[in-house]
Amino acid sequence: MQPPPRLFALLLIPLLLALFISPWVVIVDAFVSLPSSSGSPSSSCLPLYARPILSSAERLTLNEPVLREIATKLDEAGLGKTHLVQDRSLGPGLHNQHYRFDTSDAGPVFVKINHRFGFIQNFQSEFESLRVLAATDTLRVPRPYMSGLLQDGHSFLAMEYMEPVPFGPSIKSVATDLGDSLARLHMAPLPFMGEHYGFQNNNYLGMTEQANEWGEDFCSFFIHKRLAPQLRIAGQKGKGGGKELEGVFGGRNVERLLFKVEKILEPVRHVRPSLLHG
């Protein structure tokens, strides 16, 4: 399907401007072409038309210095020169922006970028989690390459790019393979955990940090490191929502709930520790 002539002209304007203003970067809607080894973009990396992805051309233009810095860091890490960057962000409202960097040595690399101050801790946690999951050789996860801070305070996480796999009730083989892999993951031996519950570093539920100090039994860990902190947060937010919310998350109600949860989880208090996923 060909784009309307007016739309094609609008898409062609950034290309012409980029070609005349800078001989080594081209922005075409959802793509940025970075310099090749010869100093000029390869013609195979310059699609004339790409379906707009929520103002991705504007996002690429805005983030061009950030993308260049990341390309340099990928090259310094041994992943090779970047010759094309594609915006893979899903839309507004998400914490991160997502990009595919096509590199000469590592192939496509998936990069997450976040503008929030201090978000590097989230990416470092995700990096370590991916590393541990991959080491079990059970569930196919992207290989983490690096995470770091950029000069303007942005944080980024780079990992192996994996093509999305269709998932749904109509694709039984995908669901079956996923279930088998998760079962192997949950049964994988974890020498670094021993008989303890927790993890070697904290992780995040969205923007909320979750404490992972080692515990002696699953029941106590789940109640005090997972459920109770979330109830406290809900209670704090509920204080501004009127007496009804404040009553739901009041001290007595929470105490009764945690008491019931402990009774329910008693049979699995000392269940074999396994690596879970989020």
C-alpha positions in Angstrom: 0.0 0.0 0.0 1.5 3.3 -1.1 1.3 6.4 1.2 -0.8 9.3 0.0 1.2 11.9 -2.0 0.9 14.6 0.7 2.0 12.2 3.4 4.9 11.0 1.3 6.0 14.6 0.9 5.8 15.2 4.6 7.9 12.1 5.2 10.4 13.1 2.5 11.1 16.6 4.1 13.0 15.2 7.1 15.1 13.0 4.8 16.1 15.9 2.6 16.9 18.2 5.5 19.0 15.5 7.1 20.9 14.8 3.9 21.8 18.5 3.4 22.4 19.4 7.0 24.3 16.3 8.1 26.0 13.9 5.7 26.0 11.1 8.3 22.6 10.8 9.9 19.3 10.3 8.3 15.9 10.3 10.0 13.1 8.7 8.1 9.9 8.5 10.2 10.7 5.5 12.5 14.4 5.1 11.6 17.7 6.8 12.3 20.7 5.7 10.1 24.0 6.2 11.8 27.3 6.3 9.9 28.7 3.2 8.3 32.3 2.4 8.2 32.7 4.2 4.9 31.4 7.4 6.5 28.1 7.5 4.6 24.8 5.7 5.2 24.2 2.5 3.3 21.4 2.7 0.8 19.9 -0.5 2.1 19.4 1.1 5.5 17.3 4.0 4.2 13.7 2.9 3.8 11.7 5.6 2.0 8.5 5.0 4.0 7.7 3.4 7.3 4.4 3.3 9.2 4.3 6.1 11.8 4.7 4.8 15.4 3.2 7.6 17.6 5.4 10.5 16.4 8.4 8.3 16.4 10.2 10.7 14.0 9.9 13.5 16.5 11.0 11.2 19.3 14.1 10.1 17.3 14.9 13.7 16.5 14.6 14.7 20.1 16.7 11.8 21.3 19.4 11.9 18.6 22.3 12.9 20.9 21.2 10.2 23.4 21.1 7.6 20.6 24.5 8.6 19.3 26.0 8.2 22.8 24.5 4.8 23.2 25.8 3.7 19.8 29.3 4.8 20.9 28.9 2.8 24.1 27.7 -0.3 22.2 30.8 -0.1 20.0 33.1 0.3 22.9 31.6 -2.8 24.5 32.5 -4.8 21.4 29.0 -5.0 19.8 30.1 -3.2 16.7 29.2 -0.1 14.8 25.5 0.9 14.7 24.2 1.7 11.2 20.4 1.9 11.9 18.2 2.7 14.9 14.5 2.0 14.8 12.0 3.3 17.3 10.1 0.4 19.0 8.3 2.4 21.7 4.8 1.2 22.2 3.2 4.5 23.1 2.8 7.3 25.7 2.4 6.5 29.4 5.2 3.9 29.6 8.2 4.4 31.8 10.7 3.5 29.1 11.4 4.2 25.4 12.5 1.3 23.3 14.8 1.1 20.3 16.4 -1.4 18.1 20.0 -0.8 17.2 21.3 -2.8 14.2 25.0 -3.4 14.9 27.8 -4.8 12.7 29.0 -7.5 15.1 26.2 -8.4 17.5 23.3 -7.9 15.1 20.1 -6.3 16.4 20.3 -5.0 19.9 17.2 -4.0 22.0 17.8 -0.9 24.1 15.5 0.6 26.8 16.0 4.3 27.7 14.5 6.0 30.8 14.7 9.8 31.5 14.0 9.6 35.3 16.7 10.4 37.7 18.0 7.3 39.6 16.3 4.8 37.2 19.6 3.1 36.6 18.9 1.0 39.7 15.9 -0.5 37.9 17.9 -1.4 34.8 20.8 -2.8 36.9 18.3 -5.0 38.7 16.7 -6.2 35.4 20.2 -6.8 33.9 21.1 -9.1 36.9 17.7 -10.9 36.7 18.1 -11.6 33.0 21.7 -12.8 33.6 20.5 -15.3 36.3 17.5 -16.5 34.2 19.7 -17.1 31.2 22.2 -19.1 33.3 19.6 -21.7 34.1 19.4 -22.6 30.4 15.7 -23.3 30.8 13.7 -20.3 29.6 14.7 -18.4 26.5 15.4 -14.9 27.6 17.3 -12.1 25.9 21.0 -12.0 26.7 21.8 -8.8 28.6 24.7 -6.8 27.2 25.1 -3.7 29.4 23.4 -1.0 31.4 24.6 2.4 32.3 24.2 6.2 32.7 24.5 8.7 29.9 25.9 12.2 30.2 22.5 13.9 30.5 21.4 11.5 33.3 19.4 9.1 31.1 19.7 5.4 32.0 19.8 2.6 29.5 19.7 -1.1 29.3 20.9 -3.0 26.2 20.1 -6.7 25.5 19.8 -9.1 22.7 17.0 -8.3 20.3 14.4 -11.1 20.0 11.6 -11.0 17.5 8.1 -11.1 19.1 6.5 -14.5 19.0 2.7 -14.7 18.5 1.0 -15.8 21.7 -2.6 -16.8 22.3 -4.9 -19.7 22.8 -4.8 -20.5 19.0 -1.1 -21.2 19.1 -0.9 -24.3 21.3 2.7 -25.1 20.5 3.9 -21.7 21.8 1.9 -22.0 25.0 3.1 -25.6 25.5 6.8 -24.6 25.0 6.4 -21.7 27.4 4.8 -23.9 30.1 7.5 -26.6 29.8 10.2 -23.9 30.0 8.7 -22.4 33.1 8.4 -25.8 34.7 12.1 -26.4 34.1 13.0 -23.0 35.4 11.1 -23.6 38.7 12.9 -26.9 39.1 16.4 -25.7 38.2 19.0 -26.1 40.9 20.2 -22.8 42.4 23.3 -23.2 44.4 23.5 -19.5 45.3 20.1 -19.7 47.0 20.6 -22.8 49.1 17.5 -23.3 51.3 16.8 -19.5 51.6 14.2 -17.3 50.1 15.1 -14.0 48.5 17.6 -12.8 45.9 21.1 -11.4 45.8 19.7 -7.9 45.0 16.4 -6.0 45.2 14.1 -5.8 42.3 11.3 -3.6 41.2 7.5 -3.9 40.7 7.0 -1.0 38.3 8.6 1.9 40.1 8.3 0.3 43.6 11.5 -1.3 45.0 11.0 -4.8 46.5 13.3 -5.9 49.3 14.9 -9.4 48.8 16.8 -9.9 52.0 17.3 -13.7 52.5 14.6 -15.4 54.6 14.3 -18.8 56.3 10.8 -19.7 55.1 8.6 -18.8 52.2 5.6 -17.9 54.3 7.4 -15.1 56.2 9.2 -13.9 53.1 6.0 -13.5 51.1 4.1 -11.8 53.9 6.8 -9.4 55.0 8.7 -8.7 51.8 5.8 -8.8 49.3 2.3 -8.5 50.6 2.7 -6.2 53.7 4.7 -3.5 51.8 2.1 -3.3 49.1 -0.7 -3.0 51.7 1.3 -0.2 53.4 1.6 1.6 50.1 -2.1 1.2 49.4 -2.9 2.4 52.9 -0.8 5.5 52.4 -2.5 6.3 49.1 -5.9 5.5 50.6 -5.6 8.2 53.3 -6.4 10.8 50.8 -9.3 8.8 49.4 -11.9 9.3 52.1 -12.9 7.2 55.1 -14.0 4.2 53.1 -10.5 3.6 51.6 -8.8 4.5 54.9 -11.0 1.9 56.7 -10.2 -0.9 54.2 -6.4 -0.4 54.7 -6.6 0.3 58.4 -4.3 -1.5 60.8 -6.7 -4.0 62.2 -7.9 -5.1 58.7 -4.4 -5.6 57.5 -3.4 -7.6 60.6 -6.4 -9.9 60.1 -5.6 -10.4 56.4 -1.9 -11.2 57.1 -2.9 -13.6 59.8 -5.3 -15.5 57.4 -2.6 -15.5 54.6 -0.1 -17.1 57.0 -2.6 -19.8 57.8 -3.2 -20.5 54.1 0.5 -20.6 53.3 1.5 -22.8 56.2 1.5 -26.0 54.2 4.2 -24.5 51.9 6.2 -22.7 54.5 9.3 -24.7 53.7 8.6 -25.4 50.0 11.7 -25.9 47.9 13.0 -22.4 46.8 12.8 -21.8 43.1 13.6 -19.0 40.7 10.5 -17.0 39.8 10.0 -14.4 37.1 8.1 -11.2 36.6 
